[in-house]
């Protein structure tokens, strides 16, 4: 029998973050984050929001629901030309 590490996360399995992300105020940022999440879902990542049985939903809508409910954590890149405060 081959040795398999069952404690390591298996590919395609994902858990929701322990803490939820703050609501996104900018609709442009919301669209960017949701679009990146939809791309991940199209590549086969497991959704963090349960899908309703028998109700077909586009992955884009599912991604928007995940972002709206705070399941998707994101980081913003530093703004060029702006100094960091110490």
N, C-alpha and C positions, 0 to 999 in steps of 0.2 A: 504494500500500500504506500503510495507516495505521500511525503510530508506536505501538508497544506496548512498555511497560516490562516486560520479563520478569524483572527483578531484584526487583521489588516483589512481596510475597506476594499470591497470588491469593485471592479470597474462597472459603471452603470448604476451603482447604488449611491444615493445621496441622502443626507439628513438635513433637516431644517436647522438654521443657526440657533444657538442657545439664546442669543439676544436678537431682537428685531431691529431693522434699520429704521431710521427716522423718516417720517413722510417727506416725499420730494415735493418741493414748492414750485420748482421750475418745470413747466410742461416739456421743454426741450430736453432737459436732463432725463425726465421720465421716459420720453420716447427713446432716447439713446440707450438707457439701461434696459428697457423692455425689449428693444430690438436685439441687443446682444444676448439677452436671455432666450429669446425666441430662436436665435441661431443655435444656441446650446441645445435647446429642446429638439430642434430638427436633426441634430447630430446624435440624438439618442439618450440624452441625459434624463433621468427620472424626474418627473414633476414633483414639486414640493407641496402643491395644492392638490387634494384628491379630485380625481375626475369623476363626474357623475356617469353612472352606467347608462348606456343607451343614448346619451346626448352627445352628438359629435360637436367638437369645439375646435376652432383653429388654434394652432400653437401660439399665435400672436396674442390672442385673447387670454389664453392661459398664462402667458408670460406677463401680461399687464396685470392680471389678478395677483400673481406672485409678488410683483413689485409693489402694487397698491397695498397689499397686506403686510409688507415689510419682511418677506422671506428672503429677499435678495439683498445682500450686502454689496456695497460698491465703494470705490475710492475715486477721488478726483485727482487728476494730475496737477502738479504745481503750475501756476500761471507764469509764463515767461516774462521776465522783466520786473517781477514783483519780489521785493526782498522778504525773506522770512523774518518774523519777529522773534526775538530771543526771550 
